[in-house]
Each structure stands twice: as structure tokens, then as C-alpha cells.
């Protein structure tokens, strides 16, 4: 008798494996198809390895600057091979954890390439051959892959995307990065910390263009201080290769003039974004409504085919692991007639630079564009005891409050532990908490978290550890 699943998931990344486990917990007979390692890009070629490298780079810089704490270390050096081993071991440990979770929740793990057929079934191609599978529900969660911009010479051998960059076994003496978004800025942080001469090109007016303007300004100053050569409004015209070096020609557009520049560099990273990964996912004659490569879904993550759902990067939108996981949970809840347990409209964004960056909700400018009158509170973290103890660089916490209701609308942070603290702000926004409600709980001292209270108090000019506004 042919086996029929309640749910068949194609893709075991943070969206797919989380959805599969959630489905199993709700009593669904579930299987997940993956042709590579479980954990997807995030765990193996993205979030986790990048953060491991950033942690190692930060630790190296802390050792170099240990004298300010009275810690004297002579002849400080690093072994990049061991840094890579630490990165790989971290991913491997988490991978094994995911495998155990799937097994423990009785989710069947199928190794191979899954393809959605026009009749609503799934073909899986393995080393042993092919098999046709049936399921009451199918979830597409194949994620995304790096995209190369339309630049002359961008396909020359040796030009790297983030995938290849994670495999580099040494620190390049010099590196040019095209793209000043999250990926580009994080790699610039890593390699400049390890002593590489980094050039960073961004076509927009500022780095991290999707985030608060003040954050962009601050991260540019900090990266420049660390030796990164930054060019914004820089448009790459062409890339050539002579011997073992790339020659990158770009046009930098200032307010009053345009200036053509050339950089000769041995290593070049393209960090200009990612596109939905649908290669091999759909049979040629499968009629699935799509738009510019992404799969279209409704509010319940249903595609144009009955009982076929899609989540994560493959549907576009915020290409973040936690978004895919949350969508996976909500999609499975919808399949089971339940109301979604997660507010998908409140999405935290994090950048793991030094200091960390984290945002959630809307900015003051976005509120203004929506016609919402706001009050903004801000606290500079150099007045925070914990930040002073650890000698953190310039940073701040900013909150945006609805002037009429006192409800928190957004928060932007650039400080130590920002990525850990942003969760409180997301919870507050989802539950429409006011500044006064957030201030009701006492905060421990000394902690970085006290900066949130100071920013909230500043909305009413009541911050204790900040001079009164003029």
C-alpha cells in the first residue's frame, strides 16, 4: 500500500525543519526532503558560520586591546585554520541537534531532490533512483541562493559569493566587497578585524540602507576607524582579471560630480543579495503562480495549487531565518485549522557587527510617512555602567512612541547585546504595550538593558542618567 503523508516538506532549512517538527507535534504524519545538510543556508552557509567568525574576530580584537583592562599579552596572533575548524564544529553540532530533533519527533528524513509535479504529487530523486510520494499537504521551503549582479566580468573565475567566502582557508591581504548590506558589512567586520585591507562598495547613499539612518552613519564611522575603505553611491562598471588579480572599475557619484575609480585587488566578494531557490523544485509543466522567481502565496501561505504551501526565502520578503521559522509554524497551524500563534508583522532585524545592531517596528521617519505623530526617546550608551565597564564603542538605544497613545511603535539599537535585547521590544510592539507599562518592571544594575529604560524615560524628558534636553 502506498504511503501517504499528512505533510511533506521540501527543504530542511530553518523554515522547513521547524515546520516539520511543529506538524509532528500536532499529530501529522510528516516527512522532510533535503538534498544537502539539514539546517539549510542559515546553519551551514549563512547566519551561524558568519556569527562564529564574527565572535572569533571580536575575541581577537579584545585580546589585542586587553591593556586597557590591565591584561598584558605579548605576541598576539591567530590561527585562521583553527578559526575555520571552530566555525565548522559549531555548524556540525547544531546540525546533529536538528537531526536528533527530527528523529525524536518521528519526522521521516528523506535525502534527495524533491520536485513538485503537476498532479500535486512529489518526485524524489535519490542516489538509488526515483520515487513518487503523496501527501495531503505539501510545504515548499527551499530557501534562497546568492545572486550575482549584472556587471561585466562578474562571472570571472575566482569571484566569490558568501558560499565560497565561508570556504576560504586564509585571511586575504586585501579584499573588495560589492554590496554594503548586512552580508557585506558583516564580512567587512570579520576580515578588517583579522587585518585584511577591505574596500566596501555600496550603490545606495549609505550602508545598511534598509535600517535607521543614524545606524548607517555610525557603522560607517566605526568601519572607517578600523581601516575599511568605504564608497557609497558607487556603481561598478566592469571587472577584469589580469594574472591573479581583479581590476574593478567603479563610478562614484557625489553631490556635484562623478568620479571614476579603479581598484586592483586579489580577492573579490559579491554580496549583493539572494534570490529564491526554485531550481529543480517544479516540474516544467507545473502551473504554480510566480512573480520574478518567487512563489506567490496568500495570507495562509497557500500557493495557487490546492494543498500546496510555501514559506521563507522562496516566497521573497524578509530573507531571515527567524521569519522562515515563524512562517512555517503559522502555515502548519493554518493547515490544522488553528489561528497563527505568532505575529508575523513584527520582524526583528539584526546585524552582528561590533557593536551589534538590532531594529524592530518602524522608525521615526517611517511613522512620519504614515502620518503618525510620534515622540522619540534616545539614550547614548556611553553613560551606561555596563557599557563603560566593558569599554564599548559609541552606541545608542532609540525608541519611537505614538504621541497620542504612548504605545511603542519601534526601537533601533546599536550597542552591546542589541540582538539579545531586541526581543523585549518586539514583544512590546506585538502586544501594544505603552512606554509606562514597559517601565513598570525594575531592571537590574549594572546591565546593558538599563539603556532601554533610559530611552523610554527620555520620551518624557525623564531620563535619570542623561542631561536634560535643551
Secondary structure, DSSP 8 states (H G I E B T S, - for coil): ---EEEEEEE--BTTHHHHHHHHHHTT--EEEEESS-TBHHHHHHSHHHHHHHHHHHHHHHHHHTGGGGT---SS----HHHHHHHHHHHHHHHHHHHHHHHHHTT-EEEESEEEE-TTS-EEEE-SS-EEEEEEEEEEE---EEE---S-BTTTSTT-B-HHHHTT--S--SEEEEE--SHHHHHHHHHHHHTT-EEEEEESSSSSSTTS-HHHHHHHHHHHHHTT-EEEESEEEEEEEEETTEEEEEEEEE-SS-EEEEEEEES-EEE-S-EEE--TTTB-TT----EETTEE---TT-B-SSTTEEE-GGGG-S---HHHHHHHHHHHHHHHTT---SS-TT---EEE-SSSEEEEEE--HHHHHHTT--EEEEEEEGGGSHHHHHTT--S-EEEEEEETTT-BEEEEEEEETTHHHHHHHHHHHHHTT-BHHHHHSS---SS-TTHHHHHHHHHTTT--TTS----
